Amino acid sequence: MNGRGFNYLVKYKLLSSPGRPQTITIDDPTRSEVVIHDRETFRQYEISVQSANEMGLSTARVIPRIGYSGEGSKYSTNE
């Protein structure tokens, strides 16, 4: 059981852009992808996912990843 109000916060930001990331809240825990439309192809984005519920944000360490708009795979690791 994930607790009441369980959701994922998907954050993304154009890597070359200053400022805060955009956030999308996903309320369906079985959803496996997010499609963001109207972005230039092959631009680098910093992407992170964090879980939350009514008690607050997860305490697990959030590890941002680098992904490219328009790429076929879900993300590319920066390891």
MILUM-983254 format. One record per residue (C-alpha): residue number from 0; x, z, y. Coordinates in Angstrom, 2 decimals. Layout:
BEGIN
+-----+---------+---------+---------+
! num !       x !       z !       y !
+-----+---------+---------+---------+
! NUM !       X !       Z !       Y !
...
+-----+---------+---------+---------+
This chain:
BEGIN
+-----+---------+---------+---------+
! num !       x !       z !       y !
+-----+---------+---------+---------+
!   0 !    0.00 !    0.00 !    0.00 !
!   1 !    1.37 !   -0.99 !    3.39 !
!   2 !   -0.67 !    1.36 !    5.56 !
!   3 !   -3.49 !    0.70 !    7.97 !
!   4 !   -2.96 !   -2.06 !   10.47 !
!   5 !   -0.05 !   -3.59 !    8.59 !
!   6 !    1.40 !   -6.72 !   10.22 !
!   7 !    4.58 !   -8.68 !   10.80 !
!   8 !    6.05 !   -9.37 !   14.22 !
!   9 !    7.81 !  -12.74 !   14.25 !
!  10 !   10.06 !  -13.07 !   17.29 !
!  11 !   11.77 !  -16.25 !   18.39 !
!  12 !   13.83 !  -17.33 !   21.37 !
!  13 !   15.69 !  -20.48 !   22.30 !
!  14 !   19.29 !  -19.43 !   21.71 !
!  15 !   20.58 !  -20.98 !   24.94 !
!  16 !   17.86 !  -19.38 !   27.05 !
!  17 !   18.10 !  -15.96 !   28.72 !
!  18 !   15.15 !  -13.66 !   28.59 !
!  19 !   12.95 !  -12.01 !   26.04 !
!  20 !   11.72 !  -13.61 !   22.82 !
!  21 !    8.17 !  -14.79 !   22.20 !
!  22 !    6.26 !  -12.71 !   19.63 !
!  23 !    3.67 !  -13.83 !   17.10 !
!  24 !    1.73 !  -11.14 !   15.19 !
!  25 !    0.88 !  -12.00 !   11.58 !
!  26 !   -1.93 !   -9.87 !   10.15 !
!  27 !   -2.00 !  -11.48 !    6.69 !
!  28 !    0.75 !   -9.91 !    4.50 !
!  29 !    0.53 !  -12.83 !    2.04 !
!  30 !    1.35 !  -15.46 !    4.65 !
!  31 !    4.76 !  -16.96 !    3.91 !
!  32 !    5.45 !  -19.16 !    6.93 !
!  33 !    4.80 !  -19.64 !   10.62 !
!  34 !    4.68 !  -23.06 !   12.25 !
!  35 !    5.38 !  -23.18 !   15.97 !
!  36 !    4.33 !  -26.44 !   17.60 !
!  37 !    5.45 !  -28.24 !   20.76 !
!  38 !    9.19 !  -27.51 !   20.53 !
!  39 !   12.06 !  -29.96 !   20.98 !
!  40 !   13.58 !  -31.05 !   17.67 !
!  41 !   16.90 !  -29.61 !   16.48 !
!  42 !   17.24 !  -26.84 !   19.06 !
!  43 !   18.76 !  -23.50 !   18.00 !
!  44 !   16.46 !  -20.48 !   17.95 !
!  45 !   17.15 !  -16.83 !   17.22 !
!  46 !   14.43 !  -15.66 !   14.82 !
!  47 !   13.59 !  -12.19 !   13.51 !
!  48 !   10.78 !  -10.56 !   11.53 !
!  49 !    9.79 !   -6.89 !   11.66 !
!  50 !    6.93 !   -5.09 !    9.95 !
!  51 !    4.65 !   -2.59 !   11.65 !
!  52 !    1.46 !   -0.64 !   11.07 !
!  53 !   -0.70 !    1.88 !   12.95 !
!  54 !    2.13 !    4.43 !   12.80 !
!  55 !    4.59 !    2.10 !   14.57 !
!  56 !    7.44 !   -0.28 !   13.89 !
!  57 !    9.46 !   -0.30 !   10.68 !
!  58 !   12.72 !    1.62 !   10.86 !
!  59 !   14.50 !   -1.02 !    8.76 !
!  60 !   17.32 !   -2.81 !   10.55 !
!  61 !   16.18 !   -6.14 !   12.01 !
!  62 !   18.67 !   -8.92 !   11.28 !
!  63 !   18.19 !  -11.96 !   13.53 !
!  64 !   18.79 !  -15.40 !   12.00 !
!  65 !   19.54 !  -18.74 !   13.57 !
!  66 !   17.13 !  -21.57 !   12.80 !
!  67 !   16.57 !  -25.05 !   14.19 !
!  68 !   13.29 !  -26.46 !   15.39 !
!  69 !   12.24 !  -29.39 !   13.26 !
!  70 !   14.41 !  -28.52 !   10.27 !
!  71 !   13.06 !  -28.70 !    6.75 !
!  72 !   14.25 !  -25.31 !    5.47 !
!  73 !   12.75 !  -22.00 !    6.54 !
!  74 !   15.94 !  -20.77 !    8.21 !
!  75 !   19.67 !  -21.04 !    8.04 !
!  76 !   21.69 !  -17.88 !    7.75 !
!  77 !   24.48 !  -17.08 !   10.13 !
!  78 !   26.53 !  -15.34 !    7.44 !
+-----+---------+---------+---------+
